[in-house]
Amino acid sequence: MTPRQRADRRAGLVFLAPALLTLAVLTLYPGAWVIWLSLQQRIPVFGIERFVGPSHYLFLATDPRFWNAAWVTLAFTAISVGLELVLGLALALALRGQRWGRRLALSLLLLAWALPSVVTAKLFEWLYHPGAGLVNFLLGGRPLNWLGDPALALPGLILADVWRTMPFVALLCYARLLTIPVEVYEAAQVDGAGRLASFARITLPLLRQIVLIALLFRTLDALRAFDIMFVLTGGGPAGTTETLTVYAYRSLFQTLQLGFGSAIGAAVFALVMLTAWGYLQMLRREGLAE
Amino acid sequence: MTTAGEPGRRCSRAIGGALLPALLVALTACADQPAGRGDVTLVFKHAKILGPSDPLPRLLREFEAANPGIRVVSESLPWSADEQHQFYVVNLEGGNPGFDVMMLDVIWVPEFARAGWLLDLTPMVAKDELAPHFPAAIAAATPDGRIWAIPWIMNVGMLYYRADLLARYGLEPPRTYQELVSHVARIRAGEHDPRLDGFLWQGKQYEGLVVNVLEGLWANGTRLLGEDGAVFPDPERAAEVLAFLRMLIETGVSPSWVTAADEELTRRPFGNGRAIFLRSWPYAMGLFELPDSPVRGKVGIAPLPRHARGSQGMGATGGAHVGIQRHTRHPDAALALARFLTGEHAQKAMTSGVALNPTRMNLYHDPELVRGHPNLPRIHELAMAARPRPVTPYYLMLSTTLQPELSAVLVGVKTPAQAMAHARRRLEYMLAGILDGPR
């Protein structure tokens, strides 16, 4: 390394320092604090504050409520993000092919996306109403107990979440679709490619990167899903819709078990970090993150 | 907490409260500066009072007129009870809350007292002063025998029934749950209406479910917490109650959707004439008696029925108390406001204005009030026999631990025995540090 390069490197570090410092203060410090808390039994109401080591983690390891919440979180994330992706993509393609009313369709999409999730949840509370709800009416008046049946509650929530967040994926994909020049398709047509071939060889590969980014955002959001289940089912029935964040909220804010709740929070943190890391690997392979 | 010396901050905060009356009070408070020395500004935190005419702003102005030198800024809390609790906890734990007087849900009082967030009123308030309030309300305000809050608004669980339907079949309101079940069978057999449901209650996984189960336990002669603090001291009777609730759903006496139902989701179908019985709170009566209500004049109220092994059914009490924040700079003024709000005059105004039930027993026979609210004497009887939910600082921990387990029984995922065993195991871990902790 020449002295010039060394000097550049030093200058680079100096310029980076504010960003790194901010990151450290805003993420590393609270993260470390949560982990420190999770090693304590700390319940301020009762004046309890003592170090208990990994005992909360050991309890969670055999806690059926925790594993159930973890499973619910993963199932919710996998299914809702999967559906959002497929439907969002289909919608984006449909939008591109649409001749009129595009602006109206876009505004309607944005409306669903822009509604606060608590409002969405209240909306679905009535849509899912067993007697007076629109969903059962459309299904031919069968009195399906959407939010009170352990087999239907999670699918019901997933549907509500897909309705709300699919527009996000659709809009991202649509924006990318608009940037693909028509000439590419025309050239393919000249070469004898059918519609399916142009979709598989042109559209999909060109959408890959934006889809990955949409997936990253949506997955991390879904892993932390909270308001929709909190408002619609309170985690019930029988805890079948209780995600890890709902469990953490109940422990942290409702019952003020700061230590125990932080242990659940740390588990969510680990899960999110792991997923984010996985996505980063994929993005790196795509050349999107270096 | 705040004196008139820093009105700017106070104004913006009150505006955040978004309640128009609060805004007006805040604006006048700001306009009147500079304030003389000795002037006191109290901040009163309360839930939004719903109803045709919220009497609170007028009452607060009356209080100000009667107590020159004291101003009251009223700020409303977030919408749901969960959020209100969180608001209080975060601000009180932070140690610098911007309020002096608080409206408290009855179940929070022991917790807040234990945490040291409430001013101990025992030295200032004589026991006799509480005597005119319902015993169940006093019990909830005086955990460990000290006075931590003053009762303000009363709530009690009760049974609503369709008096017209019962009369058509010559039936009396049920005294036992078996009678209730057979009444439902009899009436539905006669009515041939598939849209008529039997018995509605609150089975969603939330606080209301715990209330419904508590009432069932009392109706079967047992409790949730034994003398020694153990949960389900009589597991056999508790299992009977839980199995009965499951049976109601399995046999269709209650529609299967009660497992997702809260107060409003059950109140509406009953109010539309689609159910025979409903377990709810007194607020529902006012809505059933509205001029355009399909069940107007057809609804009766009765005590909750009892189970086979109980001597009497009884409702759980709820409602609100007024407490004072421990580090208030104006304890005397705050106490004066608490006394005024919980006093006869203010409770009467709240009852006639928004049909919230008073905690003062004599108001239930006040001729003027009874004229507008003819059910008051009946509610008085029900509230006299009612019980508070377990008065313990860890009630919320108890409740949130029980909710998924009880819900699991209702939807048939767990047997009562399994659910009780799981709840017990969790509570033992959660409470281990508390029961043998300091104090």
Boltz contact constraints between the chains, C-beta under 6 A:
constraints:
  - contact:
      token1: [A, 41]
      token2: [B, 433]
      max_distance: 6.0
  - contact:
      token1: [A, 44]
      token2: [B, 93]
      max_distance: 6.0
  - contact:
      token1: [A, 45]
      token2: [B, 111]
      max_distance: 6.0
  - contact:
      token1: [A, 45]
      token2: [B, 114]
      max_distance: 6.0
  - contact:
      token1: [A, 45]
      token2: [B, 115]
      max_distance: 6.0
  - contact:
      token1: [A, 46]
      token2: [B, 434]
      max_distance: 6.0
  - contact:
      token1: [A, 46]
      token2: [B, 437]
      max_distance: 6.0
  - contact:
      token1: [A, 47]
      token2: [B, 438]
      max_distance: 6.0
  - contact:
      token1: [A, 48]
      token2: [B, 433]
      max_distance: 6.0
  - contact:
      token1: [A, 48]
      token2: [B, 437]
      max_distance: 6.0
  - contact:
      token1: [A, 59]
      token2: [B, 429]
      max_distance: 6.0
  - contact:
      token1: [A, 130]
      token2: [B, 257]
      max_distance: 6.0
  - contact:
      token1: [A, 145]
      token2: [B, 256]
      max_distance: 6.0
  - contact:
      token1: [A, 145]
      token2: [B, 257]
      max_distance: 6.0
  - contact:
      token1: [A, 147]
      token2: [B, 260]
      max_distance: 6.0
  - contact:
      token1: [A, 148]
      token2: [B, 257]
      max_distance: 6.0
  - contact:
      token1: [A, 148]
      token2: [B, 259]
      max_distance: 6.0
  - contact:
      token1: [A, 148]
      token2: [B, 260]
      max_distance: 6.0
  - contact:
      token1: [A, 150]
      token2: [B, 411]
      max_distance: 6.0
  - contact:
      token1: [A, 150]
      token2: [B, 413]
      max_distance: 6.0
  - contact:
      token1: [A, 234]
      token2: [B, 205]
      max_distance: 6.0
  - contact:
      token1: [A, 234]
      token2: [B, 206]
      max_distance: 6.0
  - contact:
      token1: [A, 235]
      token2: [B, 205]
      max_distance: 6.0
  - contact:
      token1: [A, 236]
      token2: [B, 205]
      max_distance: 6.0
  - contact:
      token1: [A, 236]
      token2: [B, 407]
      max_distance: 6.0
  - contact:
      token1: [A, 237]
      token2: [B, 205]
      max_distance: 6.0
  - contact:
      token1: [A, 237]
      token2: [B, 259]
      max_distance: 6.0
  - contact:
      token1: [A, 237]
      token2: [B, 407]
      max_distance: 6.0
  - contact:
      token1: [A, 237]
      token2: [B, 411]
      max_distance: 6.0
  - contact:
      token1: [A, 238]
      token2: [B, 407]
      max_distance: 6.0
  - contact:
      token1: [A, 238]
      token2: [B, 408]
      max_distance: 6.0
  - contact:
      token1: [A, 238]
      token2: [B, 411]
      max_distance: 6.0
  - contact:
      token1: [A, 238]
      token2: [B, 413]
      max_distance: 6.0
  - contact:
      token1: [A, 239]
      token2: [B, 404]
      max_distance: 6.0
  - contact:
      token1: [A, 250]
      token2: [B, 400]
      max_distance: 6.0
  - contact:
      token1: [A, 253]
      token2: [B, 86]
      max_distance: 6.0
  - contact:
      token1: [A, 254]
      token2: [B, 396]
      max_distance: 6.0
  - contact:
      token1: [A, 254]
      token2: [B, 400]
      max_distance: 6.0
  - contact:
      token1: [A, 255]
      token2: [B, 396]
      max_distance: 6.0
  - contact:
      token1: [A, 255]
      token2: [B, 397]
      max_distance: 6.0
  - contact:
      token1: [A, 255]
      token2: [B, 400]
      max_distance: 6.0
